[in-house]
Amino acid sequence: RMNSEEDPGNSLATRVLGSRPGGNSSAAPSEGARQDEVEKAVSSTKTTPRRRYGAQTPVQESESATPSSSSSRPAFKLGSAGSLPRQVYSTQALASELRGLVRRLQRLDWIPALVFQMSRRGCDELVERVVDASSLPRWKSLVTAEEQERLGEAARLFAEVHPEVTLSPAAYTALLMGVASHHAGQLPAQRALTEVLFERGLLKLVFATETLAAGIHMPARCVVMRQTDKGDGPGKRRFFNGSEFLQMAGRAGRRGLDVRGHAVVGPAGLSTTAVDGWAADLLSSGPVPLRSWFSPSYEMLCSLLQGRSLNEVKVVVQQSFSAFLAELKDRSGVRGTSDRSDRGLRKLSDKAEEIISLRLWLDSAGISIQSIEDYVELCEIREKEKLVNGKDFQGILAGHSDDDFLDDLFGDGPSLDDPGKSGDIVQEISQAQEKLEQHALHRHPQRDDIVKRFNIRQRLYEFCRHIEDRNKGNGSDASTWPNFLRYVGVLQDNGFLQIDEDADRITVTKLGARSARITRGANAIWLGTMLLPEPLGHDVAGRFDLSPAELAALVAAMVSQGGRSESQDRVVDMSLPEVKLTAAVAWLSKERERLAESQWRHGVMEPIALSSEALALALSWASGGDWKDVSEEGNASGMADGDIFRCLMRTLEVLTGLEAVVDKSFVGSAWHTRLKSAIDAMDRSPLRDNMVIDEGTVELDLGL
């Protein structure tokens, strides 16, 4: 693997290639000559001024990238935000760099190679740039004519079996060149194609994200890391830690085929010394401290509490590794983020009590929350209407922009040359005034008090959302017993547990026992309470007389985190042609608020998903839509095919779980009939074909 015996004077197990422009274009040297070239690249590469491609002046090298002796190499703080200096590329410059990388790998006989890139889009772009590089002078083919023919035949057979996988022209051309990408944004069948062809030795260069380094058997002769950092949450980046670095580097070296593997670390434009300093600190940093991911969940507690007392469950929790780590932290006096999180949870609980109190008062007034919300919106329109008169109206139109309130209310901004449309706007505002005066709350004796308390409730609700977002990831020690008791409180409030404090016994109700078995990794209270049939749950599909396809769409919305641009805790306003489905979503939105209040009251922050993206995709698929159309719809909202597949598979998993947990007495009922039809609508090709590949129960057979 990463063998430091080749270089006794340097403890680094790195090889830096492509850090200088140009290079020897002679034929492949002997093993000894290759080794001399590697040693020369590692020990004596000189720094040239970095230049932004397309710019006229060089960019100043940062201090960390300037040449220095090994004794004075810069120290890099591992795990901190930021990265080593980067270079700004044009497509032509990137193609040229990749050509140089490929030529050096060929010259050193380090093919096949895996190139790690930390983004899906980056992997696909690099494949496209390799295609561009193949048209540049001095490009040498990666595959023989025979291998190219076999690749073409494999691609033809694959297209026949999996027409749902559409390769772009660049990806298809690259495949015939022996180059491909591999990441989670692809369908399982496409990833399997890459894995099979790479294992057969037909693919020579694969650009992959970090996920390939864990659990997939794709060893190579060489591993190239073009980056030294990775994303770490929205807007954050950090350096690789030692474990991540070694996991990726460990792919270098094929058992029984290679004497040694080579790990290449070479961000373009950096001196060898800069990379050496980073890698030396990394490899000498020692293992990353073990971290426990054991934390409470509703389904776990419902399972643990069946047949056990609360004290017996407490013993189980306190014997966990996570509880042991929390105890060590207490002994050392290091609390930090845990103390801050505890304070945040207490504040969250206090505000939740106020929200619940206000909601109960508003309910007692005899006006629904939704009706009050509609009235408040009409009041806001009335306030804006005061501006829309006479010359003031002309001023508003003149300054109208996309984010103007008129755009929010009436669509595209009117033109001063269209007085008819201006009159329409005035008419619509007048109609809003009429609706306001006819609203039931307008003449209510407590109108002003109701509106005031509603606005206070809304502000408190947003404040709790802010606390929740700020404390995610910080949590107090999740495995400590007090945190488990918070979850017990939420379960008790929602009818999942019955507690006999005198006898120290807890009984898991039928609703709790059934909900805990639906699926893992989702909010069991949210799914069980809303989806299970009466008298267990609310049976939202039966309540609104939804079709099987609409049921599948609701389930998708309730279990999916949506696309990367959409939060799992919020759903955008939807205007669906399906009136019943729209009403069901509105009802679920209010029920979600109630569950959020219950969770906040106890200091619990479990996600309560309701994703409009997932709802639309599942509705299209369950209604008999073609995969191509569903894929295009998802791609337009920012979801890759792999994300769409996982969203639909998750939906099918929950639907199947619902069928498995109910008693036989429900078989043949309207609830069961609707559920079975929804499962049948979801479980069809190519979803089924990709599922068996993803599970590993069926291997991709290309006749190779």
Helices and strands as residue ranges (DSSP letters): G 4-6, H 31-44, E 50-51, E 58-59, G 63-65, G 70-72, H 91-107, E 113-116, H 120-133, H 145-161, H 169-177, E 179-182, H 188-199, E 205-208, G 210-213, E 222-225, E 229-231, E 237-239, H 242-249, E 262-265, H 272-283, H 298-304, H 310-318, H 321-332, H 337-364, H 369-385, H 390-398, H 405-410, H 419-438, H 447-471, H 481-493, E 497-500, E 505-508, H 510-516, H 524-531, H 540-543, H 548-559, H 579-601, H 612-622, H 627-636, H 641-661, G 664-666, H 670-682, H 687-695
